[in-house]
Amino acid sequence: MALLKVVAALMSALLLVQSPRASEYQVKAVFLFNFAQFVEWPAVPTPDPQTPVIIGILGEDPLGTFLDETVRGERLAQRPFEIRRSRELTDIQACNILFISRSESERVGQILAGLKNRPILTVSDGDDFAKRGGMIQFVNDKNRIRLRINVEAAQAANIVISSKLLRVAEIVRTSRR
Amino acid sequence: MTRTRTLFLTVLLAMWAVSARAQQRDSLQALKHLTLDQLMNIEVMSVSRRPERLFETPSAIQVITQDDIRASGATSLPEALRLASNLQVAQVDSRQWAISARGFNSTTANKLLVLIDGRTVYTPLFSGVFWDAQDVLLSDIDRIEVISGPGATLWGANAVNGVINVITKDAKETGGLLVTGGGGSELRGLGSARYGGELGAHGNYRIYGKAFSRDPTLLPNGQAAPDGWHMGQGGFRLDWDAPDSNRLSLHGDWYDGRIAQASPGHIGVSGGNVMAKWAHRFSAKSDLTVQAYYDRTHRDIPGTFGEDLDVYDIDVQHRATVSARHDVVWGAGYRLINDRVVNTAALAFLPPQVARQWFTAFAQDEIALASDRLHVTLGTKIEHNDYTGFEIQPSGRVNWTFSPSRTLWAAISRAARTPSRIDRDLYAPGQPPYFLAGGPGFRSEKELSYELGYRHQEGALVLAFASFYSRYHGLRSLEQVNPPNPTPIVIGNGQDGESYGGEASASYRITDDWQVRAGYTEVRVHIWPNPGSTDTSRGTTESHAPNRQLSMRSSLHLGARWILDGGFRYLGKIENQQLPAYAELDARLGWQPIPALELSLAGRNLLHEKHAEFGTPAARRGIQRGVYGMAQWHF
């Protein structure tokens, strides 16, 4: 029991030493939220100013509650945020931003083909996502998150990505292999 | 006492959970106010790529990740398996390990199914694993899934009390050159190299080689047992991620080892395997996997026996979401073995050479009910083997995710441990008159198991409990041929038994840099002879496992460059071996002065100069404290 008390005290002491680091998916969740502010979707006729900005998550959700906590109470102009999760694309075709989980890596080609030119900003951290025709890819580089953006893919879907976002990203093209 | 401690720890963890949640929220708000540039300069911790659905699995599953293995400083597969608290792991001597789940442990433990990348590695000689011949490059491992309890329906025969599934990384994830070298006491030396690269537009490859040398363990009189061990292994893997939803994988390994022994000559183990796997996705709702492998083992234990084994295996599996409610998996498999034993004066397998085949088919339907909250999984495996004909192994499982963070599951399963050569063909001594005259009438051992489990995930805290009751029929026994004459004896199915117990595990990420874990397992096994049986062992040859075991681990990142990992374990006494309880501590300190280089210092079994984990007083070996240093470069 004495040992446990020592361990407990030690644990509490260490708790106070806050780490400057964040968890990977916490940062990715904040990126996803930020993208909404750096992207322009094609104008939709008679939009209800209150229509939510929908962020879809396709496949096994690695973000947990991070994304929900990030967007809680936030608005883009007057539009609130809404998160939809699904294992099937057909269930979440109405979203503005679609995060495709690594669990769907094997069928990324199929998913992107299914979305072809719909005005949905596609984001994933799967390997080669941008080169395979995805719009924004998260790349882990020496414990930091980098962005890889396929501008052509975004243009094809009439999505305009702000130069502020492009400036910090690596630009790639779809590789035709 | 132990129970009080566990409870106390749980309460402490729950208290920290609350404060950590608050911290997470704060840091999230801070992150939202950063510019894109700033956000990109935030250092992140990678989360382990544990499949999320793990949480919903209706069985007692634990996952050992690559990060866990690396932080622990494990240098062999059995050492890594100690990280799963639902396994009973005991080191017997330098090369032998007794590994089991839910009791029934021995050096020839026979109720566990062990797979490496889909290749079954238990030997048809005794339905158990020669751990000295099963190795991988530990840095290639993606994860090890450990399931305690029956998994026979999906996984197949021998998954009576558990499944260990070692999964290595895709070649795409192991690019560049990785060189590891080090050594110390006990682990005298270990060196490995791996190189990976691209192969055309869609392919990746890796090749590796490793070698190690281990010190002998100690005899009961304190002298070194002559069991020093040298081993070398090499292999490759090709992954081809073709367009049109096809994936192709080809891998192989070769190994050669030498272990000293008391009798004249060295024990020699060598072998190799090659496997091809093809996965095709017809649509998002339907995919097919076909795999085939060949595995060859050579073993020579001078004075005891020699063996050459060839295994040929092919499996097909199809998964389909047939409707919104039904997720169906079905498959079929065929296995052929050709086993040739060289008999000695001490023992004989008769006939020396056999060819045996297995046919299997299985189907499982996962039915989603109550708006995806309730899942019922029904399935069965049908297997045909040359010994006992058809074996049917059905199971029914229910999991109820009654809130996003809480899952309750229950299962009823029937499993069979089919005969192996040791049950049917073993004679001793090597020539008549025999005192052990095989087991011509040995049938399968049958199990009916009931399980109930609960998982709770609250932010950084994960709790899991599993309890079980299993009833066994026809357990292996030693029967007198002409009672009351004590010999000769034959192997029969004269015993019944039951086992029950529980497994609890908790994992808590106190901060992003610090994770603690605890596991506690309690198992009871009772075995008794059936009316008419002349067996008097009461199971002492079938199960050697402690009644309880406790493990605690802490993994702490100290800044970006240092990592300190400690693992404490306590194992209760093994009564039928008069083996005392023991507690031991492993620790490792790793330092990354630059991202490409890691230096580490690790200590194993630090609390005592020597301790024993398995065996009767005369047979047991002293496992000594070991310290080693290691360097790893990644170019």
Chai-1 contact restraints between the chains, C-beta under 6 A:
chainA,res_idxA,chainB,res_idxB,connection_type,confidence,min_distance_angstrom,max_distance_angstrom,comment,restraint_id
A,A8,B,L12,contact,1.0,0.0,6.0,A-B,restraint_1
A,S19,B,T511,contact,1.0,0.0,6.0,A-B,restraint_2
A,S19,B,D512,contact,1.0,0.0,6.0,A-B,restraint_3
A,S19,B,D513,contact,1.0,0.0,6.0,A-B,restraint_4
A,R21,B,E43,contact,1.0,0.0,6.0,A-B,restraint_5
A,R21,B,M45,contact,1.0,0.0,6.0,A-B,restraint_6
A,R21,B,D512,contact,1.0,0.0,6.0,A-B,restraint_7
A,A22,B,S27,contact,1.0,0.0,6.0,A-B,restraint_8
A,A22,B,I42,contact,1.0,0.0,6.0,A-B,restraint_9
A,A22,B,V44,contact,1.0,0.0,6.0,A-B,restraint_10
A,S23,B,M45,contact,1.0,0.0,6.0,A-B,restraint_11
A,S23,B,D512,contact,1.0,0.0,6.0,A-B,restraint_12
A,E24,B,V44,contact,1.0,0.0,6.0,A-B,restraint_13
A,E24,B,S46,contact,1.0,0.0,6.0,A-B,restraint_14
A,E24,B,V47,contact,1.0,0.0,6.0,A-B,restraint_15
A,V27,B,I42,contact,1.0,0.0,6.0,A-B,restraint_16
A,V27,B,V44,contact,1.0,0.0,6.0,A-B,restraint_17
A,V30,B,L31,contact,1.0,0.0,6.0,A-B,restraint_18
A,V30,B,K32,contact,1.0,0.0,6.0,A-B,restraint_19
A,E60,B,E52,contact,1.0,0.0,6.0,A-B,restraint_20
A,E69,B,L28,contact,1.0,0.0,6.0,A-B,restraint_21
A,R107,B,R281,contact,1.0,0.0,6.0,A-B,restraint_22
A,R107,B,A284,contact,1.0,0.0,6.0,A-B,restraint_23
A,K142,B,P595,contact,1.0,0.0,6.0,A-B,restraint_24
A,N143,B,E43,contact,1.0,0.0,6.0,A-B,restraint_25
A,N143,B,V44,contact,1.0,0.0,6.0,A-B,restraint_26
A,V168,B,L36,contact,1.0,0.0,6.0,A-B,restraint_27
A,V168,B,D37,contact,1.0,0.0,6.0,A-B,restraint_28
A,R177,B,A201,contact,1.0,0.0,6.0,A-B,restraint_29
